[in-house]
Amino acid sequence: MTEIQSLKGFYDRYPEEWVSWKKLIEVVDETAEEFGFRQIDTPNLEKADLYRVKSGDELMDQMYSFEDKGNRKVSLTPEQTPTRARLVQQRKDLKTPIKWYDTSKRWRYENVQKGRDREFFQGDFDIFGIESVEADAEVIAAAARIYEKLDLMDRVRFQLNDRNLLESMLEAHGVENTEEVMQVIDDKEKMSTEEFLEELEETGVESGKAEKIDDLTGISGPISEQIGELREKAPEEAQESVDRMENLSEALESYDVADHCRLDLSIVRGLAYYTGLVFEAFDDEGDLRALFGGGRYDELVSIFGDQEVPAVGFAFGYSTTVETDIYVLSVSENVRDTALEYATTLREKGLSVETDLSRRGFGEQLDYADSINAERVLIVGERDLKNNQVTMKHMDSGKEEEIGKDEVVEHLERERLL
């Protein structure tokens, strides 16, 4: 008999796992409705040309594209922003602001790793028809509200930039190939200083200018505290963008989220259609990539017709956010009941907890815990229990520590997981 399993990067989510995803989707939906966003439903299959127009070569390489039976080049939806731009362009009677949200599946052929799958859920929030810092602040505030509801706001930081501002500052330093240079800046966090300078020089930037770019993109900190340095270093033609960033900071203060937002001139966002504000959210306590990202794309809608409509929005990545708090690992059948008791106690404390349901071996259980993004693994073994201990494994670092078997709750409280 041939055993057929799901494709790599595609997941069968059984009820015990799906419950965590469903809970998160419900939180996102509730938040969207609180902020007045209205739900839409769009196709999972589009003409490939929809993305070829403006999304960039990297996305085109990642798409699940094929010819249908009508010999049309089509693609499974890798992202929804171009679809929304098409929908807005098709309807001239929509009253602004147009505030839409949706959670559905997307598909991209990427390297599978923690927080990055090939089939994944994504939630999109967009405001069309309003070109203002108030709209910018509202989408950021909506994103922040999601993490507040999940009791994760103290872990999340928002990094903001303005591509127009950065481009003007690069030009003021004599950089002509700004688009190519900004692609290098987009990957700065993955490189050492030496590698970053080398990449810039490979684009044709001379070493002196490369060092200035490194210094410039190192500007980072609370927005209100960086405005003075921005005004000093930005050319005259970029002062309007500095004003806008200052106004955005004030608007974020009004939403009470400014303390979680920082200016970071190295944030660029890879997609080619962003026109101004760009932002990403990161997990301060984890090793995940950006939790989500977004920005302003005022020119995208006009690509699909004669109607010019400004827009700002973000895409919320579920794969990077859905984490099981604790996986309780049973070393042997003899300790299974004790493991279930731990799982029950921790669930009663409000944690998302999974344990072995299929009598897997030690290594298989660890692999499963990693696949569901478990933050900690509580290892329950006979030898440890005889010594009145259990082992707690930190999945991000691999660190293991022995704790008293009756001190698990207190330990997690000290670790701020409870």
Beta strands, then each sheet from edge to edge (+ up, - down):
strand 1: 38-39
strand 2: 45-47
strand 3: 65-67
strand 4: 73-76
strand 5: 98-107
strand 6: 119-128
strand 7: 156-162
strand 8: 220-222
strand 9: 261-264
strand 10: 277-283
strand 11: 292-296
strand 12: 311-317
strand 13: 326-330
strand 14: 353-355
strand 15: 376-380
strand 16: 389-394
strand 17: 400-404
sheet 1: 1+ 5+ 6- 12+ 11- 10+ 7- 9- 8+
sheet 2: 2+ 4- 3+
sheet 3: 14+ 13+ 15+ 16- 17+
end
